[in-house]
Amino acid sequence: MAANVLPVTPPQRILLGPGPSDVPPRILSALASPTIGHLDPQYLRIMDEARAMIREVFSTSNEMTMATSGTGSAGMEMCVVNLIEPGDEMIVCVNGVFGSRMRDVAQRCGATVHSIEADWGRIVEPSAVAAALADHPNTKVLGIVHAETSTGAHQPLVEISQLVHDAGALFLVDAVTSMGGVELLVDAWRIDAVYSGTQKCLSCPPGLSPVSFSPAALERMDGRKTKVQSWYLDVSMLRAYWSEERVYHHTAPINMTYALHEALRIVLEEGLEARIVRHTVNHEALRAGLEAMGLSYIPERSLTTLNAVHVPDGVDEMAVRKRLLNEFGIEIGAGLGPFKGKAWRIGLMGHSSTKRNVLLVLAALESLLLDQGADLKPGEALRAASGVY
Ligand SMILES: *Cc1c(COP(=O)(O)O)cnc(C)c1O
């Protein structure tokens, strides 16, 4: 045993970045419960209840709903790898990091990928989707990101879903930063495959990815001529474990399932509608405060769960972020891609979306911006945010 290895003692932070978000003590306690066997009847009950609650939070009655082992990206990979066979045509909407990642995953699966590109910060317009579907009538799947965490853009889905189904394709949605934070109606919006992650608006540690597949998506998988390239993420085998048969595939992340179970209980205790309203009010207050300080939003249609703003000219982006972390214990995110060094991304996800955090981050940012010589009136941001409450 190395005598100089210190115990794990992470500091207390306030997580206002693009994920993870703050984890409530109830969830941490659940995580620390005794590990039992993954075929123990007591575990199977917890797993079944977690699955029923995932359905509720996704607003779906899809039988094939489960928590994939791995983070949100594992859910992305599971959806694509099971729905795509080499040579299939897939359209991917790309307006930020996560659309680009989905395209990369699809290409690695051997799909012929057609991208619909939109500027970062903008949404993908239904007209662009209609044109791409007309150009590529053999498209099997169209993938899109509901909440593009890299830019803060909130993508409307209903009209696009209609176009995709009219073209006979399956509709795949990344709901990593929307599930449990903004409205997401998997059945009503006719989403065929959807994945999320635990550490964004569910406020659970990272490690599981809730996914759900419509009957049409399962039919597509049943009709495959080739085996799914990924053994680990093959839904045809995982279905047998997540069914009455409980056929061993891989050992479930037992304690993460406890944590997710508790996180979903908290979501449903609050109620989906109340939760969406809470995220909206806190976002509006933060927005009023940031704009009162002269910070402007990047996306035209902003998420309530992620606030991406331009860094004012003359302000040292990284210095402010470092001081927020070191002096206030607050984590916010940096810009990505074209916004590297030019943006801040402030997450108000799940347990982190509170009035306390909104007023705290505004006050801290104001003091740091004043130190950098920014031209702003002290107190204006808090006055504007308080006005919303
Ligand atoms: C965070 C995120 C992912 C990836 O999730 P990981 O948990 O980091 O693997 C995918 N899509 C979106 C929109 C995200 O915000």
The ligand as an SDF file (V2000), in Angstrom:
LIG
                    3D

 15 15  0  0  0  0  0  0  0  0999 V2000
  -23.5910   15.4760  -21.8620 C   0  0  0  0  0  0  0  0  0  0  0  0
  -24.2250   15.1720  -23.1720 C   0  0  0  0  0  0  0  0  0  0  0  0
  -23.9850   13.9900  -23.8890 C   0  0  0  0  0  0  0  0  0  0  0  0
  -22.9590   12.9980  -23.4490 C   0  0  0  0  0  0  0  0  0  0  0  0
  -23.2040   12.5030  -22.2050 O   0  0  0  0  0  0  0  0  0  0  0  0
  -21.9870   11.8840  -21.3380 P   0  0  0  0  0  0  0  0  0  0  0  0
  -22.7270   11.5510  -20.0950 O   0  0  0  0  0  0  0  0  0  0  0  0
  -20.9790   12.9510  -21.1880 O   0  0  0  0  0  0  0  0  0  0  0  0
  -21.4920   10.7040  -22.0540 O   0  0  0  0  0  0  0  0  0  0  0  0
  -24.6640   13.7700  -25.0530 C   0  0  0  0  0  0  0  0  0  0  0  0
  -25.5440   14.6650  -25.5360 N   0  0  0  0  0  0  0  0  0  0  0  0
  -25.7930   15.8220  -24.8900 C   0  0  0  0  0  0  0  0  0  0  0  0
  -26.7800   16.7810  -25.4720 C   0  0  0  0  0  0  0  0  0  0  0  0
  -25.1490   16.1200  -23.7020 C   0  0  0  0  0  0  0  0  0  0  0  0
  -25.3820   17.2760  -23.0660 O   0  0  0  0  0  0  0  0  0  0  0  0
  1  2  1  0
  2  3  1  0
  2 14  2  0
  3  4  1  0
  3 10  2  0
  4  5  1  0
  5  6  1  0
  6  7  2  0
  6  8  1  0
  6  9  1  0
 10 11  1  0
 11 12  2  0
 12 13  1  0
 12 14  1  0
 14 15  1  0
M  END
$$$$
